[in-house]
Amino acid sequence: MRLCCSSASEDLGCRRGDFSRKHYGSVELLISSDADGAIQRAGRFRVENGSSDETTDYTPGTWRRTDVHLENPEYHTRWFFKYFLGKVHQNYIGTDAEKNPFYLSVVLSDQNNQRVPQYRAILWRKTGTLKISLPYSPTKTLSVKSILSAMNLDRFEKGPREILNPEIQKDLLVLEEQEGSVNFKFGVLYAKDGQLTDDEMFSNESGSQSFDKFLNLLGDTISLQGWAGYRGGLDTKNDTTGMNSIYTVYQGHELMFHVSTMLPYSKENKQQSERHVHVFHGIGFVCSRLKIFSEESVPLFGPPLPSPPVFTDHQEFRDFLLVKLINGEKATLETPTFAQKRQRTLDMLIRSLYQDLIPDLHKNMLNRRSFSDVLPESPKSARKKEEARQAEFVRIGQALKLKTIVRGDAPTSLVTTGLCRKEPWESQSFCSTFPYETVCADSWGQSLLVATEAAGVMMIDDAQVLPPVQVFDKTMVVKQIHVVEPQDLLITRADKGKDARLYVFRLSMLKRGLEERQLVRTKCDSRENKLEKTKGCHLYSINTHHGSELRIVAAIRNKLLLITRKQPRLDGPGTLAAATHSPVDQFQYIREICLCDPPVVMALVDGPTGENDNMICVAYKHQFDLINESTGDAYRLHHVDANRVNFVAAIDVYEDGEAGLLLCYNYICSYKKVCPFNGSTPMIQSNASDLHFSWNQMPNAIVCAFPYILAFTTDSIEIRLVVNGNLVYTAVVPELQLTASRVSLIDRWKCPIMMGHDYNPV
């Protein structure tokens, strides 16, 4: 199904402040001192302590218990174990233009048993792994070259060749395990009131009754002697690390807690170095007063501490704490210190494996073999040999999989669940039957305006009490649509090619016509609603932060036409009479700006002052540019280093009043901070708050629904966190089409409306 030109990818930039990272703490300089007051350590840490003022009004959207998610869950990210190991797939080896070896694994699989066959591909390189999904077509053979090109790898020193040895699965499983452990160990330190130094805290031989209750909340007390489960570095034979510990399983992860009061105590050792080693040896540890500290270099990770930081439900508190700990360890592995070590290890493993395979590179290798074909034209004897090889391939893979499960290292983060709750992305039926293919749509109150080719523009009632009502007939071929309720305005782009124009209508007039059951409007009836200078418009965008002035930028080939509308006064005499006329005369044509090429994607960016510092983001060729609305000057924002570019969206977001952009193209989403502006020139430079991540499938549209960013593909919705790009969930929806989105009046977040199978909005 083809993608609609929906307002969701253009009109859902986060409102000012929504993208703010203040919910994830602020960076402070912290100093640690010993009993004599001498400074031991000093460093910059991000501190999350919520708000101490419990009278502060709770702001909907800042935190919900449904925001507690494991980020980059292993069950979604460990592709080789889940989709490849023990199944027929193909592995390739090659060297890139810089003579660095790489491996490519490809499998044709059914996505989560939804009868949606697709190719999954993993590219293994020293810089890390890249995973993408590609659509399957029974009539189109997928080549090695096309997959590597989709991964932005086009130049080779040696082209890829297939590895036929089934033992390669063991080596590739080792490469995947470099992403981190599926089980975790955390330190727990008990501190009494008034204790300020490490020595004092580590000298506590026992905890309080409240501390014991806290440990019971974390997990079960287990005997270490003979313990057969995950031990997290503790001695399970000779009791050298204590007799008991705290252990639990959370969403398929085994967690072992190194508790200071359960570790061996030495009266002769004032510093209790043995306890130090175990409590601080892990990446994360817990103290009984809930504040969250992380080094400045650790990327942001959720869930954010609620404000005020008060939990009244013990199970809810446990879920929050365990998820925060697991996410924190994963985030720590992305710091430069850990990332460089992991990259060196990965590089060493890849090169060592490459050296082992060199003697076989010219033996039993097939250079250009199709992924979907298994030697279809081979002689019968060769087919039997291939079938035998595949059977051995599957047998070895399944044995490796079983061995991984038995030793407790299998990614099973969906086996058990934490707090039973309704996830915010669970679908609800909006309209069970709609017979037309949608072109574009937008929400109007609790209803939906849907543009179709066969029946014009229809209004669907949310309550489904009334059948769809026709607003415009099919002579109005609408390609883009925006409902701007605060300004009583409907904006559309209708027709195509040289006949395309922008039309503006009063919502109140359309509503009155529907209530009075007047005739359906036609293109002829809408002549007075045309913005004349927009003839030939192939794309338009509006500002998402509706203040006193609405701004529209219309693209007519490589020309931008900037249009504004002052907020009309609707008070005093004559209001009703004014509302009966077309709003066209309220729009002003400000200026024309010429570009080097027609834009494919546009977004308006509000400057901090609104005076000569508003910008237009445009995407064309291989770049995103910022255009100054006042001067027409262009500034390079981002260059796309790829042979082919599929631009998806540029979404304006704001962090504490400063502008930024989510740039989406191919499989990539990149956040660029634009502010502060320097007069008319934006300060475009690398910033600590910039982020960059890859989707698993190429999106057709993007919706920013804080704290989530959603990518809509042909048959799935990939849900990530907007603050760091981490994956939280992938929903499979066959024949998916994003239609529109709207702001929930209850939660103040964006609710996507999609078209599923048989064109039914869900």
C-alpha positions in Angstrom: 0.0 0.0 0.0 1.4 3.4 -0.8 2.1 6.0 1.8 -0.3 8.9 2.3 1.0 12.4 2.4 -0.1 12.8 6.0 0.2 15.7 8.4 1.7 13.4 11.0 5.2 13.6 9.6 5.0 17.4 9.2 2.8 18.8 11.9 3.8 16.9 14.9 7.0 18.6 16.1 7.2 18.6 19.8 5.9 21.7 21.4 8.3 24.0 23.2 9.8 22.3 26.2 8.5 18.8 25.4 11.9 17.5 24.3 13.6 19.0 27.3 16.0 16.6 29.0 15.6 18.2 32.4 13.5 15.1 33.4 16.7 13.1 33.1 18.6 15.2 35.7 21.3 17.9 35.5 25.1 17.6 35.4 26.8 18.7 38.7 30.3 18.6 40.1 30.4 16.1 43.0 33.2 15.7 45.5 33.9 12.7 47.8 35.9 13.1 51.0 37.3 10.7 53.6 36.8 10.7 57.4 39.4 13.4 57.8 37.8 15.7 55.2 40.4 15.1 52.5 39.1 15.1 49.0 39.3 11.6 47.5 37.5 12.0 44.2 35.8 14.7 42.2 33.9 14.3 39.0 30.9 15.5 37.0 27.8 13.5 37.3 24.2 13.7 36.0 22.0 13.8 39.1 18.4 12.8 39.0 16.5 13.6 42.2 13.0 14.5 40.9 11.3 17.4 42.7 11.5 17.7 46.4 8.4 19.9 46.4 5.5 17.4 46.6 3.0 20.2 46.3 4.1 20.9 42.7 1.4 20.3 40.2 1.8 17.1 38.2 2.2 17.8 34.6 0.6 15.2 32.3 3.1 13.8 29.9 6.2 14.3 32.1 6.1 10.8 33.6 3.7 7.9 33.5 4.3 4.4 34.9 3.7 3.2 31.3 7.0 4.9 30.4 9.0 2.2 32.3 10.5 0.1 29.5 13.6 -1.9 29.0 15.6 -0.1 26.3 17.0 -2.1 23.4 15.6 -5.3 24.8 17.7 -8.3 23.9 14.8 -10.2 22.5 14.4 -7.5 19.9 18.1 -6.8 19.3 19.9 -10.1 19.4 18.9 -11.0 15.9 21.5 -13.7 15.2 20.4 -15.8 18.1 16.7 -15.3 17.5 16.3 -15.4 13.7 19.5 -17.0 12.3 20.9 -19.6 14.6 19.7 -23.1 13.8 17.9 -21.9 10.7 18.9 -22.0 7.0 20.6 -18.7 6.3 23.7 -17.4 4.4 26.9 -15.8 5.6 29.3 -13.8 3.5 32.8 -12.4 4.0 34.6 -9.5 2.2 36.9 -6.6 2.8 35.9 -2.9 2.3 37.8 -0.2 0.5 40.0 0.4 3.6 40.9 -3.4 3.6 38.9 -4.0 6.8 37.2 -7.4 6.8 33.4 -7.6 7.2 30.8 -10.3 7.5 27.2 -10.3 6.2 24.5 -12.6 7.4 21.1 -12.8 5.7 18.0 -14.9 6.4 14.5 -15.0 5.0 12.1 -15.2 7.9 8.5 -14.7 8.9 8.2 -11.6 11.1 6.9 -12.7 14.5 4.6 -15.3 12.9 2.5 -12.6 11.2 2.8 -14.1 7.8 5.0 -11.2 6.7 8.1 -12.7 5.0 11.1 -10.4 5.0 14.8 -10.5 4.8 16.9 -9.7 7.9 20.5 -8.7 7.4 23.3 -8.2 9.8 26.6 -6.4 8.8 29.4 -7.2 11.2 32.3 -4.6 11.1 34.9 -3.5 13.6 32.9 -0.4 14.3 29.9 -2.5 15.4 26.9 -4.2 13.8 24.2 -2.8 11.6 20.8 -4.6 11.3 18.2 -3.9 8.7 15.0 -5.6 7.4 14.2 -5.6 3.7 10.8 -6.4 2.1 10.5 -9.8 0.4 9.1 -10.0 -3.1 8.6 -13.4 -4.8 9.3 -11.9 -8.2 12.5 -9.9 -7.3 15.7 -11.6 -6.3 17.8 -9.8 -3.7 21.5 -9.6 -4.3 24.4 -9.2 -2.0 25.3 -5.9 -3.6 21.8 -4.4 -3.1 21.8 -5.4 0.6 25.2 -3.9 1.2 24.2 -0.8 -0.7 21.2 -0.4 1.6 23.7 -0.5 4.4 25.7 2.2 2.7 28.6 -0.1 1.8 29.2 0.1 -1.9 33.0 0.0 -2.3 35.1 -3.1 -1.7 38.7 -4.2 -1.8 37.4 -7.8 -2.1 33.8 -8.6 -3.0 31.8 -10.7 -0.7 31.9 -14.5 -0.9 29.7 -17.0 0.8 31.0 -19.0 3.8 29.7 -22.6 3.5 31.2 -24.0 6.7 28.4 -24.4 9.2 30.9 -23.8 12.1 30.8 -20.1 11.2 27.6 -19.8 13.3 29.7 -20.3 16.5 32.0 -17.5 15.6 29.2 -15.1 14.6 27.4 -15.9 17.9 30.5 -14.8 19.8 30.5 -11.5 17.8 26.9 -10.9 18.8 27.6 -11.6 22.4 30.0 -8.6 22.4 26.9 -6.4 22.6 26.8 -7.1 26.3 25.5 -9.7 28.8 21.9 -10.6 29.1 22.4 -11.0 32.9 23.5 -8.3 35.3 25.1 -7.8 38.7 24.6 -4.7 40.8 26.0 -3.6 44.1 23.8 -2.6 47.1 25.4 -0.3 49.8 23.7 0.3 53.1 24.2 3.7 54.8 22.9 4.8 58.2 21.8 8.3 58.9 24.7 10.6 59.3 27.2 8.3 57.6 29.0 10.3 54.9 32.2 8.4 54.0 32.7 5.1 52.2 34.5 3.6 55.2 31.6 4.3 57.5 29.1 2.8 55.1 31.1 -0.3 54.3 31.7 -1.0 58.0 28.0 -1.7 58.7 27.8 -5.4 59.6 24.0 -5.5 59.3 21.1 -3.4 57.9 18.0 -2.1 59.5 14.5 -3.6 59.3 13.7 -1.1 56.5 16.8 -2.2 54.6 15.8 -5.8 54.9 12.3 -5.0 53.5 14.1 -3.2 50.6 16.2 -6.3 49.9 13.1 -8.5 49.9 11.6 -6.1 47.3 14.7 -6.5 45.1 14.7 -10.3 45.0 15.0 -13.5 46.9 17.6 -14.4 49.5 19.6 -17.4 48.1 22.3 -19.6 49.5 25.5 -19.3 47.5 26.8 -22.7 48.4 26.1 -24.9 45.3 24.1 -22.2 43.6 23.6 -23.3 39.9 22.1 -20.1 38.4 23.8 -16.8 37.4 26.3 -16.0 40.1 27.5 -12.6 39.0 31.1 -13.2 40.1 30.3 -14.5 43.6 31.9 -17.7 45.0 29.4 -20.6 45.0 31.8 -23.2 46.3 33.9 -21.9 49.3 31.8 -19.1 50.8 34.6 -16.6 50.3 32.1 -13.9 49.2 29.6 -14.6 51.9 27.0 -17.3 52.5 23.9 -15.6 51.0 23.0 -13.0 48.4 19.9 -11.5 46.7 18.9 -12.9 43.3 15.9 -12.4 41.0 14.8 -12.9 37.4 13.2 -9.9 35.7 11.8 -10.0 32.2 14.1 -12.9 31.3 17.2 -11.3 32.9 19.0 -12.9 35.8 20.1 -10.3 38.4 22.5 -10.9 41.2 22.9 -8.2 43.9 26.2 -7.8 45.7 24.9 -6.6 49.1 27.5 -4.9 51.3 26.1 -6.3 54.6 26.1 -9.9 53.2 29.7 -9.7 52.0 32.6 -10.8 54.3 33.4 -8.2 57.1 37.0 -7.8 58.4 37.6 -5.9 61.7 41.3 -5.5 60.7 40.5 -3.9 57.4 39.2 -0.4 58.0 38.4 0.2 54.3 36.7 -3.1 53.9 38.4 -3.5 50.6 36.7 -6.9 49.8 33.3 -5.2 50.1 34.5 -2.3 47.9 35.6 -4.7 45.2 32.2 -6.4 44.9 29.9 -3.5 45.4 31.8 -1.1 43.1 33.1 -3.7 40.7 29.7 -3.7 38.9 28.7 -0.9 36.6 25.7 0.1 38.7 24.9 0.0 42.4 22.0 0.9 44.6 21.7 2.9 47.8 18.6 2.9 49.9 17.8 6.6 49.3 16.5 7.0 45.8 18.6 9.4 43.8 20.2 8.5 40.5 23.8 9.4 39.7 25.6 8.7 36.5 28.8 10.0 35.1 28.5 12.8 32.6 29.8 10.6 29.7 26.9 8.1 30.1 24.2 8.7 27.5 20.7 9.5 28.7 18.7 6.5 29.8 15.2 6.1 31.1 12.8 5.9 32.8 13.0 9.4 34.1 12.6 9.8 37.9 9.0 11.0 38.5 8.4 14.5 39.9 7.8 14.4 42.8 9.9 11.2 43.2 7.3 9.4 45.3 6.1 5.8 44.8 3.1 4.6 46.7 3.0 1.1 45.0 5.9 -1.2 46.0 5.6 -3.3 42.8 5.6 -0.1 40.7 8.8 1.1 42.6 10.5 -2.3 42.0 9.7 -2.2 38.3 11.1 1.3 38.0 14.3 0.6 39.9 15.2 -2.7 38.1 14.5 -1.2 34.7 16.5 1.9 35.6 19.4 -0.3 36.7 19.4 -2.5 33.6 19.0 0.5 31.2 21.8 2.3 33.1 24.3 -0.6 32.6 23.5 -0.8 28.9 23.9 3.0 28.6 27.3 2.8 30.4 28.6 0.4 27.8 28.1 3.2 25.2 30.5 5.5 27.0 33.9 6.2 25.2 35.8 4.0 27.7 33.7 0.9 27.2 32.9 1.5 23.6 36.6 1.7 22.6 37.4 -1.5 24.5 34.5 -3.2 22.8 35.5 -2.0 19.4 39.1 -3.2 19.9 37.8 -6.6 21.0 35.4 -6.8 18.0 38.1 -5.7 15.6 40.4 -8.4 17.0 37.8 -11.1 16.7 36.8 -10.2 13.2 40.4 -10.1 11.9 41.3 -13.3 13.7 38.3 -15.0 12.1 39.2 -13.6 8.7 42.7 -15.0 9.0 41.3 -18.4 9.8 39.1 -18.3 6.7 41.8 -17.1 4.2 42.9 -20.6 3.2 39.3 -21.4 2.2 38.5 -18.2 0.3 39.2 -19.9 -3.0 37.6 -23.2 -2.1 34.0 -24.1 -1.9 32.9 -20.5 -2.2 30.2 -19.1 -4.3 30.6 -15.4 -5.2 27.3 -14.4 -6.6 24.6 -16.6 -5.1 21.1 -15.4 -4.7 19.7 -15.3 -1.2 16.3 -16.7 -2.2 17.6 -19.4 -4.6 19.4 -22.5 -3.5 21.2 -23.6 -6.7 18.0 -24.1 -8.7 19.8 -25.0 -11.9 22.3 -27.4 -10.3 22.5 -31.0 -11.3 20.6 -33.5 -9.1 23.8 -34.7 -7.4 24.7 -31.1 -6.5 21.2 -30.5 -5.1 21.5 -33.5 -2.8 24.9 -32.3 -1.6 23.4 -28.9 -0.9 20.5 -30.4 1.0 22.9 -32.4 3.1 25.0 -29.3 3.9 21.9 -27.4 4.9 20.8 -30.2 7.3 24.2 -30.2 8.9 24.1 -26.3 9.0 20.7 -26.5 10.9 21.9 -29.2 13.3 25.0 -27.4 14.4 23.0 -24.1 14.8 20.3 -25.7 16.9 23.0 -27.4 19.1 24.6 -24.0 19.7 21.2 -22.4 20.5 20.4 -25.1 23.0 23.9 -24.8 24.6 23.4 -21.0 25.0 20.0 -21.5 26.6 21.3 -24.1 29.1 24.1 -21.9 30.3 21.6 -19.0 30.8 22.9 -16.6 28.2 19.9 -16.7 25.9 18.1 -13.4 25.2 14.7 -14.1 26.6 13.5 -10.6 27.8 9.9 -11.4 26.8 9.6 -14.6 28.7 8.4 -13.0 31.9 6.8 -9.6 32.5 6.9 -7.0 35.2 4.1 -4.8 36.2 0.9 -5.7 34.4 -0.1 -2.6 32.5 -1.6 -1.4 29.3 1.1 -0.2 27.0 0.5 3.3 25.5 0.9 1.9 22.0 -1.8 -0.7 22.2 -4.1 -0.2 19.2 -7.8 0.7 19.4 -10.3 0.5 16.6 -11.2 3.9 15.2 -13.2 2.7 12.3 -13.9 -0.9 11.6 -14.9 -0.6 8.0 -13.8 2.1 5.4 -14.0 1.0 1.8 -11.6 3.6 0.2 -7.9 3.9 0.0 -6.6 6.9 1.9 -4.4 9.6 0.3 -4.0 11.8 3.4 -5.9 12.8 6.6 -5.9 14.9 9.7 -7.9 14.9 13.0 -10.6 17.4 13.6 -11.7 17.3 17.2 -12.6 13.7 17.9 -13.3 13.0 14.2 -11.0 12.4 11.2 -11.0 14.1 7.8 -9.9 11.6 5.2 -9.0 12.4 1.6 -9.6 9.7 -0.9 -9.3 9.5 -4.7 -12.5 7.7 -5.2 -14.9 9.6 -2.9 -13.3 13.0 -2.2 -12.9 14.1 1.5 -14.8 12.2 4.1 -15.4 12.9 7.8 -15.3 9.8 10.1 -16.9 10.1 13.5 -14.8 8.8 16.4 -17.8 7.3 18.1 -18.8 5.5 14.9 -22.4 6.4 15.6 -22.9 8.0 12.1 -21.6 6.7 8.8 -18.8 8.6 7.1 -20.0 12.0 5.8 -18.7 13.5 2.5 -17.3 17.0 2.9 -15.8 17.5 -0.6 -16.6 15.5 -3.7 -14.0 13.7 -5.8 -13.4 16.8 -8.0 -11.3 18.0 -5.0 -8.2 15.8 -5.4 -6.6 16.6 -2.0 -2.9 15.5 -1.6 -2.1 17.3 1.7 -4.3 18.4 4.5 -3.9 20.3 7.8 -6.6 21.1 10.4 -5.6 24.1 12.5 -8.3 24.3 15.1 -6.9 27.1 17.2 -7.2 29.3 14.1 -10.5 27.9 12.8 -8.7 26.9 9.6 -8.4 24.0 7.1 -5.5 24.0 4.7 -5.2 21.7 1.8 -3.1 21.1 -1.3 -5.3 19.9 -4.2 -4.8 18.6 -7.7 -1.4 17.8 -9.1 1.3 19.2 -11.4 0.7 22.7 -12.8 -2.9 22.7 -11.6 -2.0 22.1 -8.0 -2.9 24.9 -5.5 -3.3 25.6 -1.8 -6.9 26.1 -0.5 -7.9 27.6 2.9 -11.3 27.2 4.5 -12.9 28.1 7.8 -13.6 25.1 9.9 -16.7 26.8 11.3 -18.2 27.2 7.9 -17.5 23.6 7.0 -19.1 22.5 10.2 -22.1 24.7 9.7 -22.6 23.2 6.2 -22.5 19.7 7.6 -25.0 20.5 10.4 -27.4 22.2 8.0 -26.9 19.3 5.5 -26.0 21.6 2.6 -24.7 20.2 -0.6 -21.3 18.6 -0.7 -18.7 21.1 -1.7 -17.0 20.8 -5.1 -13.8 22.2 -6.6 -15.9 24.8 -8.4 -17.5 25.8 -5.1 -14.0 26.4 -3.7 -12.7 28.9 -6.2 -12.7 31.7 -3.7 -10.7 29.6 -1.3 -7.6 29.4 -3.6 -4.4 31.0 -2.7 -3.6 32.2 -6.2 0.1 32.5 -6.1 0.5 28.9 -5.1 -0.3 27.5 -8.5 2.0 24.5 -9.3 2.7 23.9 -5.6 4.0 20.3 -5.1 4.6 20.5 -1.3 3.9 22.8 1.6 4.5 23.0 5.3 3.2 25.0 8.3 4.7 26.0 11.6 3.8 23.6 14.4 4.1 26.1 17.2 0.9 28.1 16.6 1.4 31.5 18.2 0.1 34.8 17.1 1.1 34.1 13.5 0.6 31.2 11.2 3.3 30.7 8.6 3.1 28.6 5.5 5.9 27.8 3.1 4.8 26.5 -0.3 7.3 24.8 -2.7 6.7 25.5 -6.4 9.4 23.5 -8.2 12.7 25.1 -6.8 10.9 28.2 -5.5 9.7 28.7 -1.9 6.8 31.1 -1.3 6.5 32.3 2.3 2.9 33.2 3.4 1.7 34.4 6.8 -1.7 34.9 8.4 -2.1 37.3 11.3 -4.4 36.0 14.1 -7.8 37.5 13.3 -9.8 39.2 16.0 -13.0 37.4 16.7 -14.4 39.7 19.4 -16.8 42.6 19.1 -19.4 43.5 16.4 -19.2 42.0 13.0 -17.6 38.7 14.1 -20.3 36.5 12.6 -20.3 38.4 9.3 -16.5 38.2 9.0 -16.7 34.5 9.6 -19.0 34.0 6.6 -16.3 34.9 4.1 -13.3 33.0 2.8 -10.2 33.6 4.9 -8.0 34.0 1.8 -7.8 37.8 2.2 -6.2 37.4 5.6 -3.1 35.8 4.1 0.0 37.9 3.2 2.6 36.9 0.6 5.9 37.8 2.3 8.7 36.8 -0.1 10.0 34.3 -2.6 13.2 32.3 -2.1 14.9 30.4 -4.9 16.6 27.1 -4.2 19.1 25.1 -6.3 16.7 22.1 -6.5 13.0 21.3 -5.7 12.7 20.3 -2.0 11.5 16.8 -1.1 10.9 17.5 2.6 10.3 20.8 4.5 9.9 21.9 8.1 9.5 25.4 9.6 11.7 26.1 12.6 10.8 28.8 15.1 13.6 31.1 16.2 13.9 32.0 19.9 12.7 35.6 19.3 10.5 35.2 16.3 12.1 38.4 14.9 14.2 37.7 11.8 15.4 34.3 13.1 12.8 31.9 11.8 14.2 29.2 9.6 13.0 26.7 6.9 14.6 23.2 6.8 14.6 21.8 3.3 15.9 18.4 2.0 17.1 17.9 -1.5 19.8 16.1 -3.4 22.1 14.7 -0.6 21.6 17.3 2.1 19.5 19.1 4.6 19.8 22.9 4.5 18.5 25.7 6.7 17.1 28.7 4.9 16.7 32.0 6.7 13.2 33.2 6.2 14.2 36.9 6.2 17.3 36.8 4.0 16.9 33.6 2.0 20.5 32.6 2.9 21.1 28.9 3.0 23.3 27.0 5.6 24.3 23.4 5.3 22.8 21.5 8.2 23.6 17.9 7.3 25.2 16.1 4.4 24.0 12.6 3.6 26.8 10.3 2.6 25.0 7.7 0.6 24.6 6.9 -3.1 20.8 6.9 -2.9 18.8 9.0 -0.4 15.2 8.5 0.6 14.2 11.6 2.6 11.4 10.8 5.1 10.9 13.8 7.4 12.4 16.8 9.2 10.6 17.3 12.5 11.1 20.4 14.5 11.6 19.8 18.2 12.4 22.2 21.1 14.6 21.7 24.2 14.0 24.4 26.8 13.0 26.8 24.1 15.9 26.1 21.8 15.2 24.7 18.4 16.4 21.3 17.1 15.6 19.0 14.2 15.1 15.3 13.9 16.4 14.5 10.4 15.1 11.2 9.0 16.4 9.6 5.8 17.0 6.0 4.6 17.4 4.0 7.8 18.9 6.9 9.7 17.4 9.4 12.3 19.7 12.2 13.4 19.0 14.9 16.0 20.7 18.3 15.3 20.5 21.2 17.7 20.2 24.5 15.8 20.2 27.1 18.6 21.4 29.4 19.8 21.1 31.6 16.7 23.6 34.3 16.2 21.7 37.2 14.6 20.6 35.8 11.3 23.1 32.9 11.3 22.3 29.6 13.0 25.1 28.1 15.1 25.3 24.7 13.5 28.0 22.6 15.1 28.4 19.3 16.9 26.7 19.3 20.3 26.7 16.9 23.2 22.9 16.6 22.9 23.1 15.5 19.3 22.1 11.8 18.7 22.2 9.5 15.8 20.6 6.0 15.4 19.4 3.6 12.8 16.0 2.1 12.3 15.7 -1.6 11.6 13.4 -1.0 8.7 13.3 2.0 6.3 10.4 4.2 7.5 7.8 5.7 5.3 6.7 8.2 7.9 7.8 9.4 11.4 5.7 10.6 14.3 7.2 12.3 17.4 4.9 11.4 20.4 7.0 12.4 23.4 8.6 10.5 25.0 8.5 8.2 21.9 9.4 8.5 18.3 7.6 6.1 16.0 8.7 4.9 12.5 6.0 3.5 10.2 7.2 1.0 7.6 5.3 -1.1 5.2 4.3 -3.7 7.8 5.5 -2.5 11.2 5.8 0.3 13.7 9.2 0.7 15.4 9.0 2.5 18.7 12.0 4.2 20.2 12.7 6.9 22.8 13.1 10.3 21.4 15.8 11.3 24.0 18.3 8.6 23.0 16.9 6.6 20.1 16.8 3.4 22.1 14.4 0.7 20.9 11.5 -0.2 23.2 9.1 -2.1 21.0 8.4 -3.3 17.4 4.7 -3.9 16.5 3.9 -5.9 13.4 1.0 -4.5 11.4 0.7 -6.1 7.9 0.0 -3.6 5.0 0.5 -0.6 7.2 -0.2 2.9 6.2 0.1 6.0 8.5 -3.0 8.1 8.0 -2.9 10.9 10.6 -2.2 11.7 14.2 -3.7 13.9 16.9 -2.9 15.2 20.3 -4.7 13.4 23.1 -6.6 15.8 25.3 -5.9 13.6 28.4 -2.2 12.8 28.1 -1.1 15.6 25.7 0.8 13.2 23.5 0.4 12.4 19.8 -1.8 9.5 18.9 -1.1 8.0 15.5 -4.0 6.8 13.3 -3.0 4.1 10.8 -4.5 2.2 8.0 -4.1 -1.5 8.5 -5.1 -4.5 6.3 -8.0 -3.9 3.9 -7.7 -0.1 4.4 -9.3 -0.2 7.8 -8.1 2.6 10.2 -7.0 1.2 13.5 
